[in-house]
Amino acid sequence: MRRRLPYALFLPWVLLGACAFGRLRPGPTNIGMALAVSAPGINSAQREAVLSTLDLFVARGSLSWNSAVEFVRERYTEFSGRTRVRSGQAVCEVDFSKFISALDAKGFLRPTGVYSHEPRVALFLDEPEVISDLGIGPAADGLRRGLSAYGVAAVDGRSLVADAPLDGAGGLDLREAAERSGAQWVLIAAANVQDEFDTASASWRAQARLQVDAYEVGHSTPAGRALLDSASVDNSSGAARAKALALVGEDIAAQLSTMITRSMKGRSEAAVIVTGECGLPCLRALLSNLRAVEGVAGAFLGTWRGKEGSLILRVFLEDIKVDGLAARLLRRDRTLNLVAIEPEVGRLAIEMSERDEP
């Protein structure tokens, strides 16, 4: 005969399960933020929670916003933590570290026109006697080599064409595809070449011309145009034409690299270390104030150190330094306390003086 255990022995386990279910509350957690959302199920709760934190990383209305939203809709489960749903109301945890890494890998976090490493360009070059794919041929190869010599990396346009999203008119949005690849500039170029046989020297002489329109990502009008001619001589027509195209590509790189590096003047990256209580509304307000500061090209949550630790905001500056950022930010938000400024490393530490209750 099976003995029944007293009901009192089950009660602690029942209560423990209930406490575990109810332990997740809206607010900061060790891996990110738990948010209360209205949702009928786990998947919808996780999707809404992750989407609701996207503005901490990508500014609404930016060039990347719509693509970032679609990216989240496809992969939100990767950035979701603990989730509980009850009677159409849910609390879901968003893992900030995983979210930041994925957004950064897709190129969503770098603001338009600001460089955190060597400048990169997306190259779309149409040249003669090659396959119609953009970016193939001696002129493109020469231009990539020339830019590399000046410290500018070129991304092959062919890979971007395949992944480019559609713009509002149904065409390919190459500017957004370029930004997502990590490029800050788009080079739209066309090359042509002519040759003739020189009977006196019994060789072929080729004359190549390359025209390049340079666009900063996010801009619809060219920042500048470069035009150059180069010539080459060889025993065969094909070799002379290829050499002339490669040479004009290498030679024009000097003009383009000067144009690109000149645009970088006054641009830098800073880190803002934030200590003190900071919930989601507080964090949104701080980022909004940062993004509104004159001279700030972009700002987003870069590092989350748990609900008891500090957090780090990445801020991209244009024509101001970190000490200027501190002065302008503190004028906008009187609740902030300045802790330290380190101009030599571009670092600013502030403390939230008021507790934020979610």
DRENDONU-873079 format. One record per residue (C-alpha): residue number from 1; x, y, z. Coordinates in steps of 0.001 Angstrom, whole numbers, plus 524288, in hexadecimal, padded with zeros to 5 digits. Layout:
// DRENDONU-873079
+-----+-------+-------+-------+
: seq :    c1 :    c2 :    c3 :
+-----+-------+-------+-------+
: NUM :     X :     Y :     Z :
...
+-----+-------+-------+-------+
***
This chain:
// DRENDONU-873079
+-----+-------+-------+-------+
: seq :    c1 :    c2 :    c3 :
+-----+-------+-------+-------+
:   1 : 80000 : 80000 : 80000 :
:   2 : 805B6 : 80CFD : 7FB9A :
:   3 : 80720 : 816FF : 8064C :
:   4 : 80320 : 824F1 : 803B9 :
:   5 : 80C54 : 82F8E : 80822 :
:   6 : 80673 : 83A7F : 81014 :
:   7 : 8020A : 8464E : 80817 :
:   8 : 80AC9 : 84EE4 : 81087 :
:   9 : 816BD : 84879 : 80A8E :
:  10 : 81297 : 84CF1 : 7FCFB :
:  11 : 80F84 : 85AC3 : 800F3 :
:  12 : 81DA0 : 85FD6 : 8017B :
:  13 : 82030 : 85AD5 : 7F3BB :
:  14 : 813D2 : 8611B : 7EEA2 :
:  15 : 81764 : 86DFF : 7F509 :
:  16 : 82557 : 86D1A : 7EFE7 :
:  17 : 8205F : 86B68 : 7E206 :
:  18 : 8172E : 876DE : 7E380 :
:  19 : 8220F : 87F6D : 7E8D3 :
:  20 : 82B04 : 87BA8 : 7DD9E :
:  21 : 82063 : 87F3A : 7D3D7 :
:  22 : 81DE5 : 88C3B : 7DA4E :
:  23 : 82C0A : 88FC4 : 7DCBD :
:  24 : 82DBE : 8961A : 7CF51 :
:  25 : 8295F : 8A428 : 7D0AB :
:  26 : 82A79 : 8AFB4 : 7C760 :
:  27 : 8373F : 8B6FF : 7C8C7 :
:  28 : 845F4 : 8B525 : 7C766 :
:  29 : 84B56 : 8A747 : 7C857 :
:  30 : 858EE : 8A189 : 7C827 :
:  31 : 8588D : 89F6A : 7B965 :
:  32 : 85038 : 8AAE1 : 7B515 :
:  33 : 84279 : 8AF82 : 7B76F :
:  34 : 83590 : 8A8CC : 7BA7B :
:  35 : 829D1 : 8AF65 : 7B459 :
:  36 : 81B3A : 8AE4D : 7B68D :
:  37 : 813B0 : 8AC97 : 7A9E1 :
:  38 : 805F7 : 8A8C0 : 7A5F3 :
:  39 : 80701 : 89C19 : 79E62 :
:  40 : 7FF31 : 88F79 : 79D3C :
:  41 : 80AF1 : 8866F : 79C6A :
:  42 : 81984 : 884F4 : 79E9E :
:  43 : 81DD4 : 887BD : 790A7 :
:  44 : 815EB : 89422 : 78F49 :
:  45 : 81A74 : 898AE : 79CC2 :
:  46 : 828B2 : 896A8 : 79940 :
:  47 : 8273E : 89D85 : 78C25 :
:  48 : 820AD : 8A96B : 7920C :
:  49 : 82A5D : 8AA48 : 79D3E :
:  50 : 83650 : 8A9D0 : 7947E :
:  51 : 83073 : 8B385 : 78AE2 :
:  52 : 82D69 : 8BCDF : 795F8 :
:  53 : 83BE0 : 8BDD4 : 79982 :
:  54 : 840E8 : 8BFBE : 78B9D :
:  55 : 84124 : 8CE97 : 78D2B :
:  56 : 84BD0 : 8CD05 : 79770 :
:  57 : 854D5 : 8C8F0 : 78C6B :
:  58 : 84F64 : 8CE47 : 77F9E :
:  59 : 84965 : 8DBD2 : 77F0F :
:  60 : 83B8A : 8DC93 : 779F1 :
:  61 : 83B14 : 8E2AC : 76C7D :
:  62 : 8493E : 8DF3F : 7697B :
:  63 : 84D24 : 8D901 : 75CA5 :
:  64 : 84E35 : 8CBB5 : 7633F :
:  65 : 841A5 : 8CC06 : 76B3E :
:  66 : 83869 : 8C4C1 : 7620C :
:  67 : 8424E : 8BA33 : 75EDD :
:  68 : 8458F : 8B8A5 : 76D44 :
:  69 : 8371C : 8B6AD : 77056 :
:  70 : 8362C : 8ABF6 : 76614 :
:  71 : 8428B : 8A5C9 : 76B73 :
:  72 : 83C9E : 8A55A : 7791C :
:  73 : 82FED : 89F76 : 7741B :
:  74 : 837A7 : 8944D : 76E25 :
:  75 : 84109 : 89185 : 7796C :
:  76 : 83AC0 : 89683 : 785F8 :
:  77 : 83B4C : 88932 : 78CA9 :
:  78 : 84A33 : 889F3 : 78CDC :
:  79 : 849CA : 8960A : 7957C :
:  80 : 83EF4 : 891AC : 79EB8 :
:  81 : 84128 : 88CA3 : 7AC72 :
:  82 : 8378F : 8886F : 7B6E0 :
:  83 : 82967 : 88A66 : 7B329 :
:  84 : 81C9D : 888B3 : 7BA70 :
:  85 : 80EF3 : 88A6C : 7B503 :
:  86 : 80264 : 88AAD : 7BCBF :
:  87 : 7F4D4 : 88ED4 : 7B852 :
:  88 : 7F9C0 : 89689 : 7AC9B :
:  89 : 803FB : 89DDF : 7B47F :
:  90 : 81245 : 89A53 : 7B39A :
:  91 : 81FA4 : 89DCC : 7B8D1 :
:  92 : 82B20 : 89AC5 : 7AFEC :
:  93 : 839A6 : 89C87 : 7B211 :
:  94 : 84220 : 8A209 : 7A719 :
:  95 : 8505D : 89DCC : 7A6B5 :
:  96 : 8579A : 8AA62 : 7A37E :
:  97 : 864F8 : 8A43A : 7A118 :
:  98 : 85FE1 : 89AEC : 796B2 :
:  99 : 8578E : 8A5AF : 790CF :
: 100 : 862F1 : 8AF42 : 78FE7 :
: 101 : 86C04 : 8A513 : 789C5 :
: 102 : 86219 : 8A158 : 77F64 :
: 103 : 85EBC : 8AF64 : 77BD9 :
: 104 : 86D1D : 8B307 : 77B18 :
: 105 : 87027 : 8A74D : 77276 :
: 106 : 8658A : 8ABAD : 768EE :
: 107 : 86AEF : 8B990 : 7687C :
: 108 : 85F1A : 8C01A : 76EB7 :
: 109 : 8663E : 8C70E : 779C5 :
: 110 : 87018 : 8CF77 : 7729D :
: 111 : 86A1E : 8DCBC : 76F80 :
: 112 : 86AED : 8E272 : 761F2 :
: 113 : 877AF : 8E926 : 75EAB :
: 114 : 87EEC : 8E5B6 : 76B33 :
: 115 : 88A95 : 8DC9E : 76B3D :
: 116 : 88EB0 : 8D403 : 7767A :
: 117 : 89957 : 8CD84 : 76E43 :
: 118 : 89FCB : 8CFB0 : 76121 :
: 119 : 8962D : 8D596 : 7575D :
: 120 : 88F53 : 8CBE5 : 74E7B :
: 121 : 888EE : 8CE1F : 74158 :
: 122 : 87F60 : 8C603 : 73966 :
: 123 : 8842A : 8C5C3 : 72B5D :
: 124 : 87AE4 : 8C49A : 71FCD :
: 125 : 882F4 : 8C597 : 71359 :
: 126 : 87E2F : 8C318 : 70592 :
: 127 : 88971 : 8C07A : 6FC66 :
: 128 : 88AD5 : 8BB5E : 6EE7E :
: 129 : 88E13 : 8ADA8 : 6E9EE :
: 130 : 889EF : 8A70E : 6F67D :
: 131 : 87DF9 : 8A029 : 6FBD0 :
: 132 : 872EF : 8A999 : 6FED0 :
: 133 : 8747E : 8A74B : 70D87 :
: 134 : 878B5 : 8B3BE : 71449 :
: 135 : 88606 : 8B3AA : 71AA4 :
: 136 : 88D32 : 8AA51 : 71186 :
: 137 : 8986B : 8ADE2 : 708B0 :
: 138 : 8A5C9 : 8B45A : 70828 :
: 139 : 8A0F3 : 8C21F : 70B31 :
: 140 : 899DC : 8BD77 : 71777 :
: 141 : 8A589 : 8B55E : 71BA0 :
: 142 : 8AEA8 : 8C0DB : 71988 :
: 143 : 8A5C2 : 8CA0D : 720FE :
: 144 : 8A4D9 : 8C099 : 72C84 :
: 145 : 8B39F : 8BF57 : 72CE4 :
: 146 : 8B562 : 8CE0C : 72C28 :
: 147 : 8AB98 : 8D0CE : 736F2 :
: 148 : 8B1CF : 8C673 : 73F96 :
: 149 : 8BEE1 : 8CD49 : 73E45 :
: 150 : 8B884 : 8D984 : 743F7 :
: 151 : 8B21C : 8D220 : 74F36 :
: 152 : 8A482 : 8D116 : 7493D :
: 153 : 89E11 : 8C3A5 : 7480E :
: 154 : 89514 : 8C0CF : 73C89 :
: 155 : 889AD : 8B745 : 73D27 :
: 156 : 88632 : 8B027 : 73084 :
: 157 : 8792A : 8B540 : 72BB4 :
: 158 : 874F4 : 8A7E5 : 7268D :
: 159 : 872D9 : 8A25F : 7342B :
: 160 : 86A5B : 8AE0C : 737CE :
: 161 : 861B8 : 8AD23 : 72BCD :
: 162 : 85D79 : 89F69 : 72FA5 :
: 163 : 859D7 : 8A3A4 : 73D84 :
: 164 : 854AB : 8B146 : 73ABC :
: 165 : 846CF : 8B3D3 : 73FDA :
: 166 : 83C8C : 8BA84 : 7378F :
: 167 : 83A86 : 8C908 : 73909 :
: 168 : 82D4A : 8CFB4 : 7390B :
: 169 : 82CAC : 8CFF6 : 72A29 :
: 170 : 82F65 : 8C16E : 728CC :
: 171 : 83DA0 : 8C327 : 724DD :
: 172 : 849AC : 8BE92 : 72BF5 :
: 173 : 84D89 : 8C705 : 7378F :
: 174 : 85C37 : 8C68C : 73594 :
: 175 : 85ECC : 8D13E : 73F97 :
: 176 : 858A2 : 8C957 : 74A84 :
: 177 : 85F47 : 8BCDC : 745F4 :
: 178 : 86C3E : 8C423 : 7461E :
: 179 : 86A14 : 8C916 : 75402 :
: 180 : 86666 : 8BB86 : 758D7 :
: 181 : 87326 : 8B647 : 7532A :
: 182 : 87AC8 : 8C00A : 75B5E :
: 183 : 87DB6 : 8C953 : 75014 :
: 184 : 87CA4 : 8D7F0 : 75236 :
: 185 : 87E1E : 8DBD9 : 743F1 :
: 186 : 87872 : 8D716 : 7370F :
: 187 : 8807A : 8D8B2 : 72AAF :
: 188 : 878C3 : 8D817 : 71DF1 :
: 189 : 88285 : 8D750 : 712D9 :
: 190 : 88344 : 8D4FE : 70434 :
: 191 : 88F47 : 8D1E7 : 6FC24 :
: 192 : 891BA : 8D1A7 : 6ED93 :
: 193 : 89DC3 : 8CEC8 : 6E561 :
: 194 : 8A21D : 8D050 : 6D738 :
: 195 : 8AE18 : 8CB10 : 6D089 :
: 196 : 8B582 : 8CC64 : 6C3DA :
: 197 : 8C0EF : 8C5A3 : 6BD61 :
: 198 : 8CD86 : 8CD75 : 6BC3C :
: 199 : 8D465 : 8C8B9 : 6B003 :
: 200 : 8E0F6 : 8CFC3 : 6B34E :
: 201 : 8E2EA : 8C852 : 6C001 :
: 202 : 8DAFC : 8BC5D : 6BBDF :
: 203 : 8D360 : 8BD27 : 6C898 :
: 204 : 8C5DF : 8C080 : 6CD9B :
: 205 : 8C2FB : 8CD23 : 6D4C7 :
: 206 : 8B6C2 : 8CDCB : 6DD75 :
: 207 : 8B068 : 8D9AD : 6E3A0 :
: 208 : 8A74D : 8D773 : 6EF42 :
: 209 : 89E35 : 8E0F5 : 6F61B :
: 210 : 897E1 : 8DF14 : 7035C :
: 211 : 88D49 : 8E79C : 7094F :
: 212 : 88937 : 8E5A5 : 7177C :
: 213 : 87DFC : 8EBEC : 71EEE :
: 214 : 8801E : 8EAE9 : 72DB2 :
: 215 : 87473 : 8EA96 : 736F6 :
: 216 : 87491 : 8EA7B : 745A4 :
: 217 : 86B40 : 8DFF0 : 74A4E :
: 218 : 85E3F : 8E642 : 74D8A :
: 219 : 85FA9 : 8F107 : 74360 :
: 220 : 85910 : 8F11C : 7360B :
: 221 : 861F9 : 8FB2F : 72F9E :
: 222 : 87063 : 8F8EC : 72CD1 :
: 223 : 87A3C : 8FEA4 : 73645 :
: 224 : 883CE : 8FFAF : 72B08 :
: 225 : 887EB : 8FAA4 : 71DC2 :
: 226 : 89520 : 8F5F1 : 718D8 :
: 227 : 89905 : 8F496 : 70A7B :
: 228 : 8A5F7 : 8EFAA : 7054C :
: 229 : 8AC57 : 8EA78 : 6F8C5 :
: 230 : 8B7BD : 8E0F6 : 6F824 :
: 231 : 8BEE2 : 8DA61 : 6ED03 :
: 232 : 8C6A0 : 8CDEB : 6EB3A :
: 233 : 8CE3E : 8C714 : 6E081 :
: 234 : 8CFA5 : 8B866 : 6DE4C :
: 235 : 8D1EB : 8AE62 : 6D3B7 :
: 236 : 8C3AB : 8AA13 : 6D358 :
: 237 : 8B70B : 8B1CC : 6D30B :
: 238 : 8B122 : 8AA92 : 6DE92 :
: 239 : 8BD16 : 8AC5B : 6E73B :
: 240 : 8BE1D : 8BAEA : 6E40F :
: 241 : 8AFBD : 8BD1F : 6E726 :
: 242 : 8B078 : 8B58E : 6F3FD :
: 243 : 8BCA9 : 8BCE3 : 6F84A :
: 244 : 8B6B3 : 8CA27 : 6F511 :
: 245 : 8AA6C : 8C6E0 : 6FCCE :
: 246 : 8B222 : 8C202 : 70884 :
: 247 : 8BAEB : 8CDED : 70817 :
: 248 : 8AFC4 : 8D7BC : 707C4 :
: 249 : 8A98D : 8D0A5 : 71340 :
: 250 : 8B5F4 : 8D179 : 71B5B :
: 251 : 8B89F : 8DF97 : 717A2 :
: 252 : 8AB02 : 8E4C9 : 71AC3 :
: 253 : 8ABAB : 8DEF5 : 72879 :
: 254 : 8B3CD : 8EA89 : 72D18 :
: 255 : 8A8DE : 8F42C : 729EA :
: 256 : 89E5B : 8EBAE : 73026 :
: 257 : 8A5EB : 8E89B : 73C8A :
: 258 : 8A8A1 : 8F720 : 73EAC :
: 259 : 89A20 : 8F9F6 : 73D4A :
: 260 : 89669 : 8EF18 : 746B9 :
: 261 : 8A07F : 8F19F : 75143 :
: 262 : 89DAF : 90038 : 750DF :
: 263 : 88F90 : 8FD2E : 75485 :
: 264 : 89441 : 8F62A : 760D7 :
: 265 : 899BD : 90289 : 766D8 :
: 266 : 89419 : 90540 : 7742E :
: 267 : 88D58 : 8F80A : 7757F :
: 268 : 88FFF : 8EF09 : 780E2 :
: 269 : 889E5 : 8E4FA : 789E6 :
: 270 : 887B0 : 8E6A8 : 7987E :
: 271 : 88331 : 8DDF6 : 7A393 :
: 272 : 87995 : 8E2D3 : 7ADD9 :
: 273 : 879D8 : 8DAA0 : 7BA40 :
: 274 : 86D22 : 8DB7A : 7C1ED :
: 275 : 86BD7 : 8D791 : 7D02B :
: 276 : 86016 : 8D80C : 7D922 :
: 277 : 8522F : 8D336 : 7D7B9 :
: 278 : 84DE5 : 8D37E : 7C986 :
: 279 : 84197 : 8CCB8 : 7C4D0 :
: 280 : 83C34 : 8CC91 : 7B70B :
: 281 : 83580 : 8D9FD : 7B72F :
: 282 : 841AC : 8E009 : 7BD2B :
: 283 : 84A7D : 8D99C : 7B31B :
: 284 : 841D8 : 8DDFC : 7A7E4 :
: 285 : 841DE : 8EBF6 : 7ACFD :
: 286 : 850A7 : 8EBF8 : 7AE52 :
: 287 : 85294 : 8E6DA : 7A07F :
: 288 : 848CF : 8F0C0 : 79B60 :
: 289 : 8504B : 8FBC5 : 7A1DD :
: 290 : 85D2F : 8F6A4 : 79CAA :
: 291 : 85829 : 8F57D : 78ECB :
: 292 : 852BC : 9034A : 78F93 :
: 293 : 85FD4 : 9094E : 79380 :
: 294 : 865AA : 91172 : 788A9 :
: 295 : 87193 : 90A42 : 7837E :
: 296 : 86CA2 : 8FC8D : 786B1 :
: 297 : 86B1B : 8F44E : 77A72 :
: 298 : 865E3 : 8E857 : 7817E :
: 299 : 864A5 : 8E1B6 : 78EBB :
: 300 : 86064 : 8D453 : 79363 :
: 301 : 86186 : 8CAD4 : 79EB2 :
: 302 : 86E86 : 8C3FA : 79CC3 :
: 303 : 870CF : 8BBF1 : 7A916 :
: 304 : 867B1 : 8B6EA : 7B3B1 :
: 305 : 86E27 : 8B282 : 7C061 :
: 306 : 86263 : 8AD74 : 7C7B9 :
: 307 : 8580C : 8B440 : 7CFBD :
: 308 : 861B8 : 8B77A : 7DAA7 :
: 309 : 86CEB : 8BBAA : 7D1CA :
: 310 : 86FAB : 8C735 : 7C8FF :
: 311 : 86C1A : 8C80C : 7BAAB :
: 312 : 873AD : 8CDF9 : 7AF70 :
: 313 : 86E03 : 8D618 : 7A47F :
: 314 : 87570 : 8D768 : 797AD :
: 315 : 874C6 : 8E531 : 7925E :
: 316 : 879B9 : 8E9DE : 7852C :
: 317 : 87E2B : 8F803 : 784C8 :
: 318 : 87FCB : 901CB : 779D3 :
: 319 : 887D7 : 90E2C : 77BCB :
: 320 : 88773 : 90D3C : 78AA8 :
: 321 : 88F75 : 90606 : 794D5 :
: 322 : 88B1A : 8FE9C : 7A0BD :
: 323 : 88C8A : 90A62 : 7A9C3 :
: 324 : 88386 : 91226 : 7A0DB :
: 325 : 879FB : 906D1 : 7A117 :
: 326 : 87A0B : 906F3 : 7AFFA :
: 327 : 87711 : 91578 : 7B0A5 :
: 328 : 86BF7 : 914D9 : 7A6D5 :
: 329 : 865F8 : 9087F : 7AC98 :
: 330 : 865F8 : 90DB5 : 7BA8C :
: 331 : 85F5C : 91A20 : 7B5FA :
: 332 : 8548F : 911FE : 7AFC7 :
: 333 : 852A8 : 908D7 : 7BB64 :
: 334 : 85464 : 90EE5 : 7C8E3 :
: 335 : 85203 : 901CE : 7CFB0 :
: 336 : 85F40 : 8FC9A : 7CB43 :
: 337 : 86B47 : 8FD64 : 7D3E4 :
: 338 : 87898 : 8FE43 : 7CD89 :
: 339 : 8820B : 8F41E : 7D2F9 :
: 340 : 88DDD : 8F507 : 7C9FE :
: 341 : 8928A : 8F970 : 7BC95 :
: 342 : 89E08 : 8F2FB : 7B5B5 :
: 343 : 8A02B : 8FAB8 : 7A913 :
: 344 : 8AC5E : 8F329 : 7A536 :
: 345 : 8A4A9 : 8E679 : 7A3E0 :
: 346 : 89760 : 8EC4C : 7A081 :
: 347 : 8908A : 8E7E2 : 7ACD8 :
: 348 : 88624 : 8EE69 : 7B532 :
: 349 : 8806C : 8E928 : 7C1F7 :
: 350 : 8735F : 8EDE6 : 7C747 :
: 351 : 86A65 : 8E9D7 : 7D244 :
: 352 : 85B9E : 8E9A7 : 7D230 :
: 353 : 8575E : 8F191 : 7DDF4 :
: 354 : 84934 : 8ED1D : 7DE27 :
: 355 : 8442E : 8DF49 : 7DF2E :
: 356 : 83BE6 : 8DB21 : 7D391 :
: 357 : 83099 : 8D219 : 7D6AA :
: 358 : 82BAF : 8CA83 : 7CAD0 :
+-----+-------+-------+-------+
***
